[in-house]
């Protein structure tokens, strides 16, 4: 069992994210996972720095901790050739500590370049498949070309390649995406504690690690934690179909006007009781995930990291036994 710390680019500026990554390494986390957005989910969050710049700085400021995107969409806002180059470079400067987490994307981030974000999930999945083929081709070395139904590559070569390619973890929410993870990825990424996602991945031949985000909100009291999560992270209760479709933070604000504090308490492990966090994480461990990311929506990152060191580290690692 490995335990990760979520760097929320929607909630913090670049310098603060770098500071938190250094803090997470000192606290004993195994890896940091960072979101890759153009917009925040809500204007109240107020941030959205460029993930790849932050990752490069984190790699330079840390020595041991793993780095992962959670997740990057390599099909619309980025061409997969750019992601292949970026991930290869990051693998080099981090000395092999990087994991490329990829997914089929959200309209929130992808529509900004003026290219159509497909309404059809099947088309998004097909595009992700083509993107993964392109990334693998470029990591093989030499000049490569590709002609797909959705994506093209013409005489492209990534000159600086690591000796060992980064692991690719593919985001999945159901059987179709789990099969993509098994067939074209090296690992699985999910946000829900559904054993079926893991079993679909295993049945399709996937044998890599399973990454999952555990929603938590630390504060010295439960109400303060829940109120903070309600203000900045109520979007997480909308469900993936909504999260993938809405185009701007104002739409998420409108879609979450009915979310209540009690709804947040039902979704996030809130407050100072370590057992609530252990039980939240246990759902994911029992579902078959072995890379658990603590996604803290509380108001005090430093307080949460201290709480993790004192109360959670050993308990969470014991879930693997």
Buried (B, 14 or more C-beta within 10 A) or exposed (E): BBBBBBBBBBBBBBEBBBBBBBBBBEBBBBBBBBBBBBBBBBEBBEBBBEBBEBBBBBBEEBEEBBBBBBBBBBBBBBBBBEBBBBBBBBBBBBEEBBBBBBBBBBBBBBBBEEEEBBEEBEBBBBBBBBBBBBBBBBBEEEEBEBEBEBBBBEEBEBEEBBEEBBBBBBBBBBBEBBBBBBEBBBBBBBBBBBEBBBBBBBEBEBEBBBBBBBBBBBBEEBEBBBBBBBBBBBBBBBEBEBBBBBBBBEBBBEBBEEBEBEBBBEBBBBBBEBEBBBEBBBBBBEBBBBBBBBBBBBBBBEBBBBBBBEBBBEBBBEBEE
